[in-house]
């Protein structure tokens, strides 16, 4: 099975990557970053809303205004006490209470798809 790729504009031109290498996207003010599984942070020339539209059906989920995460990169979820998830690289991302149910629902769907493959 071949990996899915995405091509995004960056300061160094168009960057093509395997989606499995991307941990999350982060919006920081007017600047948007893509963080890879080697912890490399790449500034992209698209806003996080546009990236979300591209990746909605590719296993990415918008947990908050500033973060779009790769659901396959989620390692630990703290559902009740601290409302956070931890990604493969140790990054802690806080999840608003009103997003919990939807997050668990989409995580369950991604897990089911992975088991089916």
C-alpha positions in Angstrom: 0.0 0.0 0.0 1.5 3.3 -1.0 1.7 6.2 1.4 -0.4 9.4 0.9 1.5 12.5 0.1 0.8 16.2 0.4 2.4 19.1 -1.3 2.4 22.4 0.6 3.9 25.8 -0.2 6.8 26.8 2.1 9.4 29.6 2.1 11.7 27.2 0.2 9.2 26.3 -2.5 6.7 23.5 -2.7 7.4 20.7 -0.2 6.1 17.2 -0.7 5.8 14.8 2.2 4.4 11.5 3.2 1.4 12.3 5.5 2.7 9.8 8.1 5.8 12.0 8.7 3.6 14.9 9.9 2.7 15.0 13.6 0.8 18.3 13.6 0.2 21.8 12.3 0.4 24.8 14.5 -0.9 28.3 14.0 1.2 30.9 15.9 -0.1 34.4 15.2 0.0 34.9 11.5 2.6 32.2 11.0 1.8 28.5 10.4 4.1 25.6 11.0 4.1 21.9 10.2 5.9 19.7 12.7 7.4 16.5 11.5 8.2 13.2 13.3 11.9 14.2 13.6 10.7 17.4 15.4 11.7 19.6 12.4 9.4 22.6 12.3 8.7 23.9 8.8 7.0 27.3 8.2 4.2 26.8 5.6 2.6 29.5 3.4 -1.0 28.3 4.0 -3.2 29.0 7.0 -4.3 26.2 9.2 -7.9 26.5 8.0 -6.8 25.7 4.5 -4.7 22.8 5.6 -7.6 21.4 7.6 -9.8 21.4 4.5 -7.1 19.4 2.6 -6.5 16.9 5.4 -9.9 16.3 7.0 -10.4 12.9 5.4 -6.7 11.9 5.8 -6.8 11.3 9.6 -6.1 14.8 10.8 -8.3 16.6 13.3 -8.5 20.2 14.5 -8.4 20.0 18.3 -8.3 23.7 18.8 -7.9 27.0 17.0 -4.1 26.6 16.9 -3.6 22.9 16.4 -4.4 20.4 13.6 -3.1 16.9 14.7 -2.4 13.7 12.9 -4.6 11.2 14.8 -2.1 8.4 14.1 0.5 10.3 16.1 -1.6 10.4 19.3 0.1 8.3 22.0 -1.7 9.1 25.2 -5.1 10.7 26.0 -6.0 12.2 29.4 -9.8 12.4 29.0 -11.0 13.5 32.4 -8.4 15.2 34.5 -6.2 17.5 32.4 -7.9 17.5 29.0 -4.7 16.9 27.0 -3.2 14.5 24.5 0.4 13.6 24.0 1.8 13.0 20.6 4.7 10.7 19.5 7.3 13.4 20.1 6.1 14.1 23.6 4.2 17.3 22.6 1.3 18.0 25.0 -1.7 19.6 23.4 -4.7 20.7 25.5 -8.1 19.9 24.2 -11.1 22.1 25.0 -13.8 20.3 26.9 -16.4 20.8 24.1 -14.1 18.9 21.6 -13.7 15.7 23.7 -16.6 13.7 22.4 -15.9 14.5 18.8 -12.1 13.8 19.3 -12.9 10.3 20.8 -15.3 9.6 18.0 -12.8 10.4 15.2 -10.0 8.6 17.0 -12.2 5.5 17.2 -12.8 5.7 13.4 -9.1 6.1 12.6 -8.3 3.0 14.8 -11.0 1.0 13.1 -9.6 1.9 9.7 -6.0 1.0 10.7 -7.2 -2.4 12.0 -9.0 -3.0 8.7 -5.9 -2.4 6.6 
